[in-house]
Amino acid sequence: MSEQYSFETKLLHNKYKFDPATGAVSVPIQHASTFHQQEIDSFGKYDYARSQNPTREALEEIIADLEDGFKGFAFASGMAAISSAFLLLSQGDHVLISEDVYGGTYRMVTTVLNRFGIEHTFVDMTDLAAVEAAVKPNTKVFYIETPSNPLMKVTDIKAVSDLAKQNDAWTFVDNTFLTPALQKPLSIGADIVLHSATKFLSGHSDVIAGLAVVKDEELAKQLGYIQNSFGAVLGVQDCWLLMRGLKTLSVRMKHSSEAAAEIATYLNNHPAIKKVYYPGFSDHPQFDIQQEQATSPGAVFSFELHSEEAMRTFVKNVELPVFAVSLGAVESILSYPAKMSHAAMDPIARQERGISDALLRLSVGLENPQDLIADFEAALKKTAELHYI
């Protein structure tokens, strides 16, 4: 793939733009689970589909190219990708992790990794001094979500990656919210970038998938061994759907991000809204870092109403967004972190992190933002009337 092309063009014009055997402008779906071998002592490129499959290989090469990485890996879910990356660790190792991390990652670290003697410390990754103070001699991974889920805290990827290198540790970055269309962690110091490809990369609420991209050959060998051993690989139909979704990633992210800025500004000025968490606001604590390491604040933000009762009234009356788990789709998705993405956290842990029972998260889709604003305005009017806001 020539480096002369822009990101938008690379989404469409890569080595898989057409099938060399037939000229088909779509990657063939190869369902075979096993492959005939011509020789006893010399196997071909493919032998068993868990180890490699031509359709999955195409997706893995495409995402590696888009993330400016060495090699990509496709998994059965975002958590399968995250869990497989964590399997690079050994008993006695220690993980430093963003404190308001996604609930599934929180669950993995606190209830699975700890059973295997892998320690963890949650830390505010936006506070570099706090991160440095939390480092232990056995710290092997600095795990970052930026922007974080759901409070949209922004971590300085380069600064944390530099600190990790000083301590002979890896930096993992969950890039689900921004995707390589808006942020490329490997280019600024990270070692592994992770995605719930279910979200923006697929974009249509019809695939469960996870992706990982590593920066160098040695890590590729290690994670490739884990992928083959653990076996949580992505099926070929979902690989194909994900590749199809990727083709429109740039235009989807552009529209949704611009719409999110418009809607976040509207909500930020509404008296029924207590607070909006959006890294595109100039008064966001890490606004400058976000501007430096990404090309956009993205299409996801959170907002808090004045009470749980007001939040429930709003959700009951809003009509356009689907009220559901997940994000990153063509339709706007309104989520309730306390009982959805962060249900794995106990209430005390959520409250300590500022994830209140009145907090909602919005992933903006491809609707006209003015329609969404009008819908929110009607719902907030009823909320204000009932709760005297």
MINU-239646 format. One record per residue: residue in three letters; y, z, x of N, C-alpha, C in turn; residue number from 1. Coordinates in steps of 0.2 Angstrom, whole numbers, always signed. Atoms other than C-alpha are relative to their C-alpha. Layout:
BEGIN
   kolkol     n.y     n.z     n.x    ca.y    ca.z    ca.x     c.y     c.z     c.x   tilo
      ala       Y       Z       X       Y       Z       X       Y       Z       X    NUM
...
// end
This chain:
BEGIN
   kolkol     n.y     n.z     n.x    ca.y    ca.z    ca.x     c.y     c.z     c.x   tilo
      met      -6      +0      +4      +0      +0      +0      +6      +0      +4      1
      ser      -6      +0      -5     +16      -5      +8      +5      +5      -2      2
      glu      -5      -6      +1     +29      +9     +10      +7      -3      -2      3
      gln      -6      +3      +1     +43      -3      +6      +2      +1      -8      4
      tyr      -1      -1      +7     +41      +0     -13      +2      +7      -2      5
      ser      -2      -6      +3     +49     +13     -23      -6      +4      -4      6
      phe      +5      -4      +3     +39     +27     -32      -2      -4      -7      7
      glu      +1      +3      +7     +41     +18     -49      -4      -6      +1      8
      thr      +4      +6      -1     +34      +2     -42      -7      +2      +2      9
      lys      +6      -2      -2     +20     +11     -33      -5      +2      -6     10
      leu      +4      -2      +6     +14     +18     -50      -4      -6      -3     11
      leu      +3      +6      +3      +9      +0     -55      -3      -5      +6     12
      his      +2      +5      -6      +7     -10     -38      -3      +4      +6     13
      asn      +4      -3      -6      -6      -2     -27      -6      -4      +1     14
      lys      +6      +4      -2     -23      -7     -20      -4      -1      -7     15
      tyr      +4      +1      +6     -30      -5     -38      +3      -3      -6     16
      lys      -4      +4      +5     -18     -16     -47      -4      -5      -4     17
      phe      +5      +5      +3     -32     -28     -51      -7      +1      +4     18
      asp      +7      +0      -3     -51     -28     -48      -1      -6      +4     19
      pro      +1      +6      -4     -55     -40     -34      -6      -4      -2     20
      ala      +6      +4      +2     -72     -45     -41      +2      -4      -6     21
      thr      -1      +4      +7     -65     -51     -58      +7      -2      -1     22
      gly      -7      +1      +1     -46     -50     -57      +2      +4      -6     23
      ala      -2      -4      +5     -46     -38     -71      +6      +5      +2     24
      val      -6      -5      -1     -29     -28     -72      -1      +7      -2     25
      ser      +2      -7      +2     -38     -12     -75      -6      +2      +4     26
      val      +5      -3      -4     -49      -1     -64      -7      +0      -4     27
      pro      +6      +0      +4     -67      -4     -70      -3      +7      +0     28
      ile      +3      -7      +1     -76     +12     -77      -7      -1      +2     29
      gln      +7      +0      -3     -92     +14     -67      -4      +6      -2     30
      his      +4      -5      +3    -104     +25     -77      -6      +3      +4     31
      ala      +6      -1      -3    -118     +25     -65      +0      +7      +3     32
      ser      +1      -7      -3    -124     +43     -60      -3      -1      +7     33
      thr      +3      +1      -7    -134     +36     -45      +0      -7      +2     34
      phe      -1      +6      -3    -134     +21     -34      -6      -2      +5     35
      his      +6      +2      -4    -148     +11     -26      +2      -1      +7     36
      gln      -1      +0      -7    -149     +12      -8      -5      -5      +4     37
      gln      +4      +5      -3    -155      -3      +3      -4      +2      +6     38
      glu      +4      -3      -6    -161      +7     +18      -2      +7      -1     39
      ile      +2      -7      +0    -170     +23     +21      +4      +4      +4     40
      asp      -4      -4      -4    -160     +28     +35      +8      -1      +0     41
      ser      -7      +1      +0    -143     +21     +31      +2      -1      -7     42
      phe      -2      +1      +7    -136     +24     +14      +7      -3      -1     43
      gly      -7      +3      +1    -121     +15      +6      +5      +5      -1     44
      lys      -6      -4      +1    -104     +21      +2      -1      +5      -6     45
      tyr      +1      -5      +6    -110     +29     -15      -8      +1      +0     46
      asp      +7      -2      +2    -126     +38     -18      -1      +4      -6     47
      tyr      +1      -4      +6    -124     +51     -31      +7      +1      -3     48
      ala      -7      +0      +3    -109     +51     -43      +4      +7      +1     49
      arg      -4      -7      -2    -105     +70     -40      +3      -1      +6     50
      ser      -3      +0      -7    -102     +66     -22      +6      -5      +0     51
      gln      -5      +5      +1     -92     +50     -26      -2      -5      -5     52
      asn      +1      +5      +5     -89     +37     -39      +6      -5      +1     53
      pro      -5      +5      -1     -79     +21     -38      +6      +1      -4     54
      thr      -6      -1      +4     -68     +25     -53      +4      +6      +2     55
      arg      -3      -6      -3     -65     +43     -47      +4      -1      +6     56
      glu      -3      +2      -6     -61     +36     -30      +7      -3      -1     57
      ala      -6      +3      +2     -48     +25     -37      +6      +5      -2     58
      leu      -5      -5      +2     -39     +39     -45      +2      +5      +6     59
      glu      -2      -4      -5     -40     +50     -30      +4      -3      +5     60
      glu      -4      +4      -4     -33     +37     -19      +7      -1      -2     61
      ile      -6      +1      +3     -19     +34     -31      +5      +6      +1     62
      ile      -4      -6      +0     -13     +52     -32      +1      +2      +7     63
      ala      -2      -1      -7     -14     +54     -13      +6      -4      +2     64
      asp      -5      +4      -2      -3     +40     -11      +7      +2      -3     65
      leu      -6      -2      +3     +10     +46     -24      +2      +7      +2     66
      glu      -2      -6      -2     +10     +63     -17      +1      +0      +8     67
      asp      -1      +0      -7     +12     +57      +1      -5      +4      +4     68
      gly      +5      -4      -3      -4     +65      +6      -6      -4      +3     69
      phe      +6      +3      -4     -20     +62     +16      -6      -2      -5     70
      lys      +6      +1      +5     -33     +63      +2      +1      +4      -6     71
      gly      +0      -3      +6     -34     +67     -16      -7      +1      -3     72
      phe      +7      -2      +3     -48     +75     -26      +1      +1      -8     73
      ala      +0      +0      +7     -51     +74     -45      -5      +5      -3     74
      phe      +4      -5      +3     -58     +89     -55      +0      +0      -7     75
      ala      +1      +0      +7     -64     +93     -72      +6      +3      -4     76
      ser      -6      -3      +3     -48    +103     -76      +5      +3      +5     77
      gly      -5      -2      -5     -32    +110     -68      -3      +7      +3     78
      met      +3      -6      -3     -41    +127     -66      -6      -1      +5     79
      ala      +5      +2      -4     -56    +118     -58      +3      -2      +7     80
      ala      -3      +2      -6     -44    +111     -45      +2      +6      +4     81
      ile      -2      -6      -3     -36    +128     -42      -5      +4      +3     82
      ser      +5      -4      -2     -52    +137     -41      -4      -3      +6     83
      ser      +3      +3      -6     -59    +125     -29      +4      +1      +6     84
      ala      -5      -2      -5     -44    +127     -18      -1      +7      +3     85
      phe      +1      -7      -2     -47    +145     -18      -6      +2      +3     86
      leu      +7      -1      -3     -65    +143     -13      +0      -2      +8     87
      leu      -1      +1      -7     -58    +138      +4      +1      +7      +4     88
      leu      -1      -7      -3     -55    +157      +7      -7      +3      +0     89
      ser      +6      -4      -1     -68    +170     +12      +1      +7      -1     90
      gln      +0      -7      +1     -72    +188      +9      +4      +3      +5     91
      gly      -5      -4      -5     -58    +199     +17      +6      -4      +0     92
      asp      -6      +3      +0     -45    +186     +15      +5      +2      -5     93
      his      -6      -2      +5     -28    +189      +6      +4      -5      -2     94
      val      -4      +5      +3     -18    +179      -5      +7      +3      -2     95
      leu      -6      -1      +3      +1    +180      -8      +2      -5      -6     96
      ile      +0      +5      +6      +5    +173     -25      +6      +2      -4     97
      ser      -6      -1      +4     +20    +170     -36      -1      +5      -6     98
      glu      +1      -6      +5     +22    +185     -48      -1      -3      -7     99
      asp      +0      +2      +7     +25    +175     -64      -4      -7      +0    100
      val      +4      +6      +0     +11    +163     -61      -4      -2      -7    101
      tyr      +4      +2      +6      +1    +153     -75      -5      +5      -1    102
      gly      +5      -5      +2     -10    +165     -84      -7      -2      +2    103
      gly      +7      +2      -2     -26    +155     -80      -1      +2      +8    104
      thr      +0      -2      -7     -22    +157     -61      +0      +7      +1    105
      tyr      +0      -7      +0     -18    +175     -64      -7      +3      -1    106
      arg      +7      -3      +2     -35    +178     -72      -5      -2      +6    107
      met      +5      +1      -5     -44    +169     -58      +1      +4      +6    108
      val      -1      -4      -6     -36    +179     -44      -2      +7      -2    109
      thr      +1      -7      +1     -37    +196     -53      -7      +2      -3    110
      thr      +6      -2      +3     -54    +195     -61      -6      -4      +3    111
      val      +5      +3      -3     -64    +183     -51      +0      +0      +8    112
      leu      +0      -1      -7     -58    +182     -33      -1      +7      +3    113
      asn      +1      -7      -2     -57    +201     -32      -7      +2      +0    114
      arg      +7      -2      +0     -76    +202     -36      -3      -3      +7    115
      phe      +3      +3      -6     -79    +192     -20      +4      +3      +6    116
      gly      -3      -3      -6     -68    +203      -9      +6      -4      +3    117
      ile      -6      +3      -2     -53    +192      -8      +6      +3      -4    118
      glu      -5      -4      +3     -37    +202     -10      +6      -4      -2    119
      his      -6      +4      +2     -21    +197     -18      +6      +5      -1    120
      thr      -7      -4      +1      -2    +203     -19      +4      -5      -4    121
      phe      -5      +4      +3     +10    +196     -32      +6      +2      +2    122
      val      -6      -1      -3     +27    +194     -26      +5      -5      -3    123
      asp      -6      +4      +2     +44    +187     -31      +1      -5      +6    124
      met      +0      +5      -5     +42    +171     -21      +8      -3      +1    125
      thr      -7      +2      -1     +61    +168     -23      +4      +4      +5    126
      asp      -2      -5      -5     +64    +183     -12      -4      -1      +7    127
      leu      +4      +2      -7     +59    +177      +6      -1      +7      +3    128
      ala      +1      -7      -4     +62    +195     +13      -6      +4      -3    129
      ala      +5      -4      +3     +50    +202      +0      -7      -4      +1    130
      val      +6      +4      -2     +37    +188      +4      -2      +2      +7    131
      glu      +2      -2      -7     +38    +192     +22      -2      +7      +1    132
      ala      +3      -7      +0     +36    +210     +19      -7      +1      -3    133
      ala      +6      +0      +3     +21    +207      +9      -6      -3      +4    134
      val      +5      +4      -4     +12    +197     +22      -5      +6      +4    135
      lys      +5      -5      -3      -4    +206     +29      -3      -4      +6    136
      pro      +3      +3      -6     -14    +202     +45      -6      -5      -3    137
      asn      +6      +4      +3     -28    +194     +33      +3      -5      -5    138
      thr      -3      +5      +5     -15    +183     +23      -2      -7      +2    139
      lys      +2      +7      -2     -23    +166     +22      +3      -5      -4    140
      val      -3      +5      +5     -14    +158      +7      +7      +3      -3    141
      phe      -6      -2      +4      +4    +158      +0      +0      -5      -6    142
      tyr      +1      +4      +5      +2    +152     -17      +6      +0      -5    143
      ile      -7      +1      +3     +18    +145     -26      -1      -4      -6    144
      glu      -2      +5      +6     +22    +138     -43      +8      +0      +0    145
      thr      -7      +1      +0     +39    +131     -43      +2      -7      -4    146
      pro      -2      -6      +3     +47    +130     -55      -6      +4      -3    147
      ser      +6      -4      +2     +36    +145     -61      +0      +0      -8    148
      asn      +2      +1      +7     +28    +146     -78      -1      +8      -2    149
      pro      -4      +4      +4     +36    +152     -89      +8      +1      +1    150
      leu      -7      -2      -1     +52    +159     -82      +4      -5      +5    151
      met      -4      +5      -4     +57    +144     -71      +3      +2      +6    152
      lys      -3      -2      -7     +60    +153     -55      -2      -6      +5    153
      val      +1      +6      -5     +62    +141     -40      -1      +3      +7    154
      thr      +1      -3      -6     +54    +145     -24      +1      -6      +6    155
      asp      -2      +4      -6     +60    +137      -7      -7      -2      +3    156
      ile      +7      +2      -2     +44    +127      -3      +0      +0      +8    157
      lys      +0      +1      -7     +50    +123     +15      +0      +7      +3    158
      ala      -1      -6      -3     +55    +141     +19      -7      +4      +0    159
      val      +6      -4      +1     +39    +149     +12      -6      -4      +4    160
      ser      +5      +4      -4     +28    +135     +21      +1      +2      +7    161
      asp      -2      -2      -7     +37    +139     +37      -3      +7      +2    162
      leu      +2      -6      -1     +33    +157     +35      -8      +0      +0    163
      ala      +7      +0      +0     +15    +153     +31      -3      -2      +7    164
      lys      +2      +2      -7     +13    +143     +47      +1      +5      +5    165
      gln      -1      -5      -5     +20    +157     +57      -6      +5      +0    166
      asn      +5      -5      +1      +6    +168     +50      -7      -4      +0    167
      asp      +7      +4      +0      -8    +154     +52      -3      +0      -7    168
      ala      +2      +0      +7      -9    +153     +33      +1      -7      -3    169
      trp      -1      +6      +4     -10    +139     +21      +5      +1      -6    170
      thr      -4      +0      +6      +3    +135      +7      -3      -5      -5    171
      phe      +2      +4      +6      -3    +129     -10      +6      +0      -5    172
      val      -5      +0      +5      +9    +123     -22      -2      -4      -7    173
      asp      +2      +3      +7      +6    +120     -41      +6      -4      -2    174
      asn      -6      +5      +1     +17    +104     -44      -1      -3      -7    175
      thr      +2      +3      +7     +11    +102     -63      +7      -1      -3    176
      phe      -6      +0      +4     +29    +105     -70      +4      -7      +2    177
      leu      -5      +5      -2     +38     +92     -59      -4      -7      +2    178
      thr      +4      +5      -2     +24     +80     -53      +3      -4      +6    179
      pro      -3      +4      -6     +27     +68     -38      +6      -4      -2    180
      ala      -5      +4      +2     +39     +59     -48      +7      +3      +1    181
      leu      -6      -4      -1     +52     +73     -45      -1      +5      +6    182
      gln      +1      -5      -6     +45     +84     -31      -6      -2      +4    183
      lys      +5      +1      -5     +34     +81     -16      -1      +6      +5    184
      pro      +1      -6      -4     +28     +98      -9      -3      -2      +7    185
      leu      +3      +2      -6     +17     +90      +5      +5      -2      +5    186
      ser      -5      +3      -4     +33     +81     +12      +4      +6      +3    187
      ile      -5      -5      -2     +42     +98     +14      -4      +6      +3    188
      gly      +4      -6      -4     +28    +109     +22      -6      +2      -3    189
      ala      +6      -2      +3     +14    +112      +9      -6      -3      +3    190
      asp      +7      +3      -3      -4    +110     +14      -4      -3      -6    191
      ile      +3      +2      +5     -11    +108      -3      +4      +0      -6    192
      val      -4      +0      +6      -3    +102     -19      -5      -1      -6    193
      leu      +5      -1      +6     -12    +106     -36      +4      -2      -6    194
      his      -2      +2      +6     -10     +99     -53      -5      +1      -6    195
      ser      +4      +1      +7     -16    +102     -71      +2      -7      -2    196
      ala      -2      +7      +1     -16     +83     -73      -1      -1      -8    197
      thr      +0      +0      +8     -19     +87     -92      +7      -1      -2    198
      lys      -7      +0      +3      +0     +88     -93      +3      -6      +2    199
      phe      -4      +6      -1     +13     +76     -87      -4      -6      +3    200
      leu      +3      +6      -3      +2     +65     -76      -4      -4      -5    201
      ser      +3      +3      +6      -9     +61     -91      +5      -2      -5    202
      gly      -6      +1      +4      +5     +63    -103      -2      -1      -8    203
      his      +1      +2      +7      -4     +60    -120      -5      +5      -4    204
      ser      +3      -5      +4     -13     +76    -125      -8      -2      -1    205
      asp      +7      +3      +1     -30     +67    -123      -5      +1      +6    206
      val      +4      -1      -6     -37     +72    -106      +1      +7      +3    207
      ile      +0      -6      -4     -42     +88     -97      -2      -2      +7    208
      ala      +1      +2      -6     -41     +85     -79      +4      +4      +5    209
      gly      -3      -3      -6     -36     +93     -62      +0      -4      +6    210
      leu      +0      +4      -6     -30     +85     -46      +2      +5      +6    211
      ala      -2      -3      -6     -28     +91     -28      +1      -5      +5    212
      val      -2      +5      -6     -20     +82     -13      +1      +5      +6    213
      val      -1      -3      -7     -21     +88      +5      +3      -4      +5    214
      lys      -5      +4      -4     -10     +84     +19      -4      -3      +6    215
      asp      +3      +2      -7     -23     +82     +34      -7      -1      -1    216
      glu      +7      +2      +0     -40     +76     +38      -5      +6      +0    217
      glu      +4      -6      +0     -47     +93     +42      -1      +4      -7    218
      leu      +0      -3      +7     -42    +101     +25      -4      -5      -5    219
      ala      +4      +5      +4     -49     +85     +17      -7      +1      +1    220
      lys      +7      -1      -1     -66     +88     +25      -2      +7      -4    221
      gln      +2      -6      +3     -66    +106     +19      +0      +0      -7    222
      leu      +0      +0      +8     -60    +103      +1      -5      -5      -3    223
      gly      +6      +5      +2     -72     +88      +0      -6      +3      +0    224
      tyr      +6      -3      +0     -86     +99      +4      -1      +5      -6    225
      ile      +0      -5      +6     -81    +112      -9      -1      -4      -6    226
      gln      +1      +4      +6     -79     +98     -22      -7      -2      -1    227
      asn      +7      +3      +1     -96     +91     -19      -5      +6      -1    228
      ser      +4      -6      +1    -104    +109     -18      +1      +3      -7    229
      phe      -2      -3      +6     -95    +116     -33      -2      -5      -6    230
      gly      +2      +5      +5     -97    +100     -43      +4      -1      -6    231
      ala      -4      +0      +6     -83    +102     -55      +4      -7      +0    232
      val      -4      +7      -1     -78     +83     -54      +2      -3      -7    233
      leu      -2      +3      +6     -69     +73     -67      -4      -6      -2    234
      gly      +4      +6      +3     -79     +61     -78      +4      -6      +1    235
      val      -4      +6      -1     -75     +43     -76      +4      -3      -6    236
      gln      -5      +2      +6     -68     +40     -94      +6      +4      +1    237
      asp      -6      -4      -1     -56     +54     -90      +4      -3      +6    238
      cys      -3      +3      -6     -52     +46     -73      +4      -6      -2    239
      trp      -3      +6      +2     -48     +30     -82      +6      +1      -4    240
      leu      -6      -2      +4     -37     +38     -95      +6      +3      +4    241
      leu      -5      -3      -4     -28     +47     -82      +4      -5      +4    242
      met      -4      +5      -3     -24     +32     -72      +4      -4      -4    243
      arg      -4      +4      +4     -18     +23     -87      +7      +4      -2    244
      gly      -6      -4      +1      -6     +38     -91      +5      +0      +6    245
      leu      -4      +0      -6      +0     +38     -73      +5      -6      +0    246
      lys      -4      +6      -1      +7     +20     -75      +7      +1      -4    247
      thr      -6      -1      +4     +21     +27     -87      +3      +6      +2    248
      leu      -2      -7      -1     +24     +43     -78      +8      +0      +2    249
      ser      -7      +0      -2     +41     +38     -71      +5      +0      -6    250
      val      -5      +1      +6     +49     +32     -87      -1      +6      -5    251
      arg      +1      -6      +5     +41     +47     -97      +4      +6      +3    252
      met      -3      -6      -3     +48     +60     -84      +8      -1      -1    253
      lys      -7      +1      +0     +65     +52     -84      +3      +1      -7    254
      his      -2      -1      +7     +67     +52    -103      +0      +7      -2    255
      ser      +1      -7      +1     +60     +69    -105      +4      +5      +3    256
      ser      -5      -4      -4     +70     +77     -91      +7      +0      -3    257
      glu      -7      +1      +3     +86     +70     -98      +1      +3      -7    258
      ala      +0      -3      +6     +82     +76    -115      +0      +7      +0    259
      ala      +1      -7      -1     +77     +93    -109      +7      +3      +2    260
      ala      -6      -2      -2     +94     +95    -101      +5      +0      -6    261
      glu      -4      +1      +6    +103     +90    -117      -2      +6      -5    262
      ile      +3      -5      +5     +92    +102    -128      +1      +7      +3    263
      ala      -1      -7      -3     +93    +117    -115      +8      +2      -1    264
      thr      -7      -1      +0    +112    +115    -115      +2      +2      -7    265
      tyr      -2      -2      +7    +113    +116    -134      -3      +7      -2    266
      leu      +2      -6      +1    +102    +131    -135      +4      +6      +4    267
      asn      -3      -5      -4    +111    +140    -121      +7      +2      -3    268
      asn      -6      -1      +3    +127    +139    -132      -1      +2      -7    269
      his      +1      -2      +7    +119    +145    -148      -1      +8      +0    270
      pro      +0      -7      +0    +122    +163    -153      -7      +3      -2    271
      ala      +7      -3      +2    +104    +165    -160      -5      +0      +6    272
      ile      +4      +0      -6     +97    +162    -142      +3      +5      +5    273
      lys      -2      -5      -5     +97    +177    -130      +1      -3      +7    274
      lys      -1      +3      -7     +94    +167    -114      -5      -6      +0    275
      val      +4      +6      -2     +88    +150    -108      -2      +0      +7    276
      tyr      +2      +0      -7     +78    +149     -92      -1      -8      +2    277
      tyr      +0      +8      -2     +82    +131     -85      +3      -1      +7    278
      pro      -3      +1      -7     +84    +127     -67      +5      -5      +1    279
      gly      -6      +5      +0     +96    +113     -71      +7      +3      -1    280
      phe      -7      -3      +1    +110    +125     -75      +3      +2      +7    281
      ser      -3      -2      -6    +122    +128     -61      +0      +7      +1    282
      asp      +1      -7      -1    +121    +147     -64      -7      +2      +1    283
      his      +6      -2      -2    +103    +147     -61      -1      +3      +7    284
      pro      +0      -3      -7     +99    +159     -46      -2      -5      +5    285
      gln      +2      +5      -5     +90    +145     -37      +2      -7      -1    286
      phe      -2      +7      +2    +100    +130     -43      +0      -4      +6    287
      asp      -1      +4      -6    +104    +124     -25      -6      -2      +3    288
      ile      +7      +2      -3     +86    +125     -19      -3      -5      -5    289
      gln      +3      +5      +5     +80    +116     -35      +3      -7      +2    290
      gln      -3      +7      -1     +93    +102     -31      -2      -3      +7    291
      glu      +2      +2      -7     +88    +101     -13      -7      -3      +0    292
      gln      +7      +2      -1     +69    +100     -15      -3      -4      -5    293
      ala      +3      +4      +5     +67     +90     -31      +6      -4      -3    294
      thr      -5      +4      +2     +76     +76     -39      +2      +1      -7    295
      ser      -2      -2      +7     +77     +84     -56      -3      +7      -2    296
      pro      +3      -7      +2     +74    +101     -65      -6      -1      -4    297
      gly      +6      +1      +4     +61     +93     -75      +1      +0      -8    298
      ala      +0      +0      +7     +56     +93     -94      -2      +6      -3    299
      val      +2      -7      +3     +51    +111     -97      +5      +5      +1    300
      phe      -4      -6      -1     +61    +126    -100      -2      +5      -5    301
      ser      +1      -6      +5     +60    +143    -109      +6      +3      -3    302
      phe      -6      -3      +3     +71    +152    -121      -2      +6      -4    303
      glu      +2      -6      +3     +71    +169    -128      +5      +1      -6    304
      leu      -4      -2      +6     +77    +174    -145      +1      +8      +0    305
      his      -2      -6      -1     +84    +191    -149      -5      +5      -2    306
      ser      +6      -5      +2     +68    +199    -156      -6      -4      -1    307
      glu      +6      +3      +1     +50    +195    -159      +0      -3      -7    308
      glu      -1      +2      +7     +54    +194    -178      +4      -7      +0    309
      ala      -5      +6      +0     +68    +181    -175      -4      -6      +3    310
      met      +4      +5      -3     +56    +171    -164      -5      -3      -5    311
      arg      +5      +2      +5     +42    +171    -177      +4      -4      -6    312
      thr      -3      +4      +5     +55    +165    -190      +2      -7      +2    313
      phe      -2      +6      -3     +61    +151    -179      -6      -5      +0    314
      val      +6      +4      -1     +43    +145    -175      -2      -2      -7    315
      lys      +2      +2      +7     +39    +145    -194      +4      -5      -3    316
      asn      -5      +5      +3     +54    +134    -198      +1      -6      +4    317
      val      -1      +6      -4     +54    +122    -184      -5      -5      -2    318
      glu      +4      +5      +3     +46    +105    -189      -3      -5      +6    319
      leu      +2      +6      -4     +46     +92    -175      -5      +2      +6    320
      pro      +5      -1      -5     +37    +100    -160      -6      +3      -2    321
      val      +6      -3      +2     +19    +104    -161      +0      +7      +3    322
      phe      +0      -7      -2     +16    +123    -159      -7      +0      +3    323
      ala      +6      +0      -3      +2    +123    -146      +0      +2      +7    324
      val      +1      -1      -8      -5    +127    -129      +1      -7      +3    325
      ser      -1      +6      -5      -1    +115    -115      +7      -3      +0    326
      leu      -7      +3      -1     +14    +104    -110      -1      -7      +2    327
      gly      +0      +6      -4     +19     +88    -103      -3      -7      -4    328
      ala      +3      +6      +4     +14     +76    -117      +6      -4      -3    329
      val      -5      +4      +3     +23     +62    -126      +4      +3      -6    330
      glu      -3      -4      +6     +26     +74    -141      +3      +6      +3    331
      ser      -3      -6      -2     +37     +89    -138      -5      +6      -2    332
      ile      +5      -5      +1     +26    +105    -137      +4      +7      +1    333
      leu      -2      -6      +0     +32    +122    -141      -5      +5      +0    334
      ser      +5      -5      -2     +22    +137    -134      +3      +7      +0    335
      tyr      -2      -7      +0     +22    +155    -135      -4      +4      +5    336
      pro      +4      -3      -6     +17    +162    -118      -4      +6      -1    337
      ala      +3      -7      +0     +13    +180    -123      -7      -1      -3    338
      lys      +7      +1      +4      -2    +173    -134      -3      -6      +2    339
      met      +3      +7      -2      -5    +156    -126      -1      +0      +8    340
      ser      +1      +1      -7      -2    +152    -107      -1      +7      +4    341
      his      +1      -7      -4      -1    +171    -102      -3      +5      -4    342
      ala      +4      -5      +4     -13    +179    -114      -4      +4      +4    343
      ala      +5      -3      -5     -24    +183     -99      +4      +6      +3    344
      met      -4      -6      -3     -10    +195     -93      +0      +6      -5    345
      asp      -1      -5      +5     -10    +212    -101      +8      +1      -2    346
      pro      -7      -1      +3      +6    +217    -111      +5      +3      +6    347
      ile      -5      -3      -5     +13    +228     -97      +1      -5      +6    348
      ala      -1      +5      -6     +10    +215     -83      +5      -6      -3    349
      arg      -5      +5      +2     +20    +202     -94      +7      +3      -1    350
      gln      -7      -3      +1     +34    +214     -98      +3      +1      +7    351
      glu      -2      -1      -7     +35    +218     -79      +3      -6      +3    352
      arg      -2      +6      -2     +38    +200     -76      +5      -3      -4    353
      gly      -5      +3      +5     +50    +197     -90      -2      -5      -5    354
      ile      +3      +4      +5     +39    +188    -101      +0      +4      -7    355
      ser      -1      -4      +6     +45    +195    -117      -4      -3      -6    356
      asp      +3      +2      +6     +37    +194    -135      +4      -4      -4    357
      ala      -4      +5      +3     +52    +184    -140      +1      -6      +4    358
      leu      -1      +5      -4     +50    +171    -127      -4      -6      -2    359
      leu      +3      +6      +2     +46    +153    -131      +1      -5      +6    360
      arg      +0      +5      -5     +42    +138    -119      +0      -7      -3    361
      leu      +0      +7      +3     +47    +120    -123      -1      -5      +5    362
      ser      +1      +6      -4     +40    +105    -115      +3      -6      -5    363
      val      -3      +6      +4     +51     +90    -121      -4      -6      +1    364
      gly      +3      +6      +0     +43     +74    -126      +4      -6      +0    365
      leu      -4      +6      +0     +49     +57    -130      +4      -1      -6    366
      glu      -4      +1      +6     +58     +60    -146      +7      -1      +2    367
      asn      -7      +0      -1     +76     +57    -148      +2      +7      +0    368
      pro      -2      -7      +0     +84     +73    -142      +4      +3      -6    369
      gln      -5      -2      +6     +97     +73    -156      -5      +2      -6    370
      asp      +5      -2      +6     +82     +74    -169      -3      +7      +2    371
      leu      +3      -7      -1     +75     +89    -160      +6      +5      +0    372
      ile      -5      -4      +1     +92     +97    -159      +2      +2      -7    373
      ala      -2      -1      +8     +95     +94    -178      -6      +5      -3    374
      asp      +6      -4      +2     +77    +102    -181      +1      +7      +2    375
      phe      -1      -7      -3     +81    +117    -170      +6      +3      -4    376
      glu      -6      -3      +3     +98    +119    -178      -2      +3      -7    377
      ala      +2      -2      +7     +90    +120    -196      -4      +6      +1    378
      ala      +4      -6      +0     +77    +133    -190      +4      +6      +2    379
      leu      -4      -5      -2     +90    +143    -181      +5      +3      -5    380
      lys      -4      -3      +6    +101    +144    -196      -4      +4      -4    381
      lys      +4      -4      +4     +87    +151    -206      -1      +7      +4    382
      thr      +2      -6      -4     +83    +163    -192      +6      +5      +0    383
      ala      -6      -4      +0    +101    +169    -191      +2      +3      -7    384
      glu      -1      -3      +7    +102    +171    -210      -4      +6      -1    385
      leu      +4      -5      +1     +87    +182    -210      +0      +6      +4    386
      his      +0      -5      -5     +90    +192    -195      +7      +2      +2    387
      tyr      -7      -2      -1    +109    +194    -196      +3      -1      +7    388
      ile      -2      +1      -7    +112    +186    -179      +7      -4      -1    389
// end
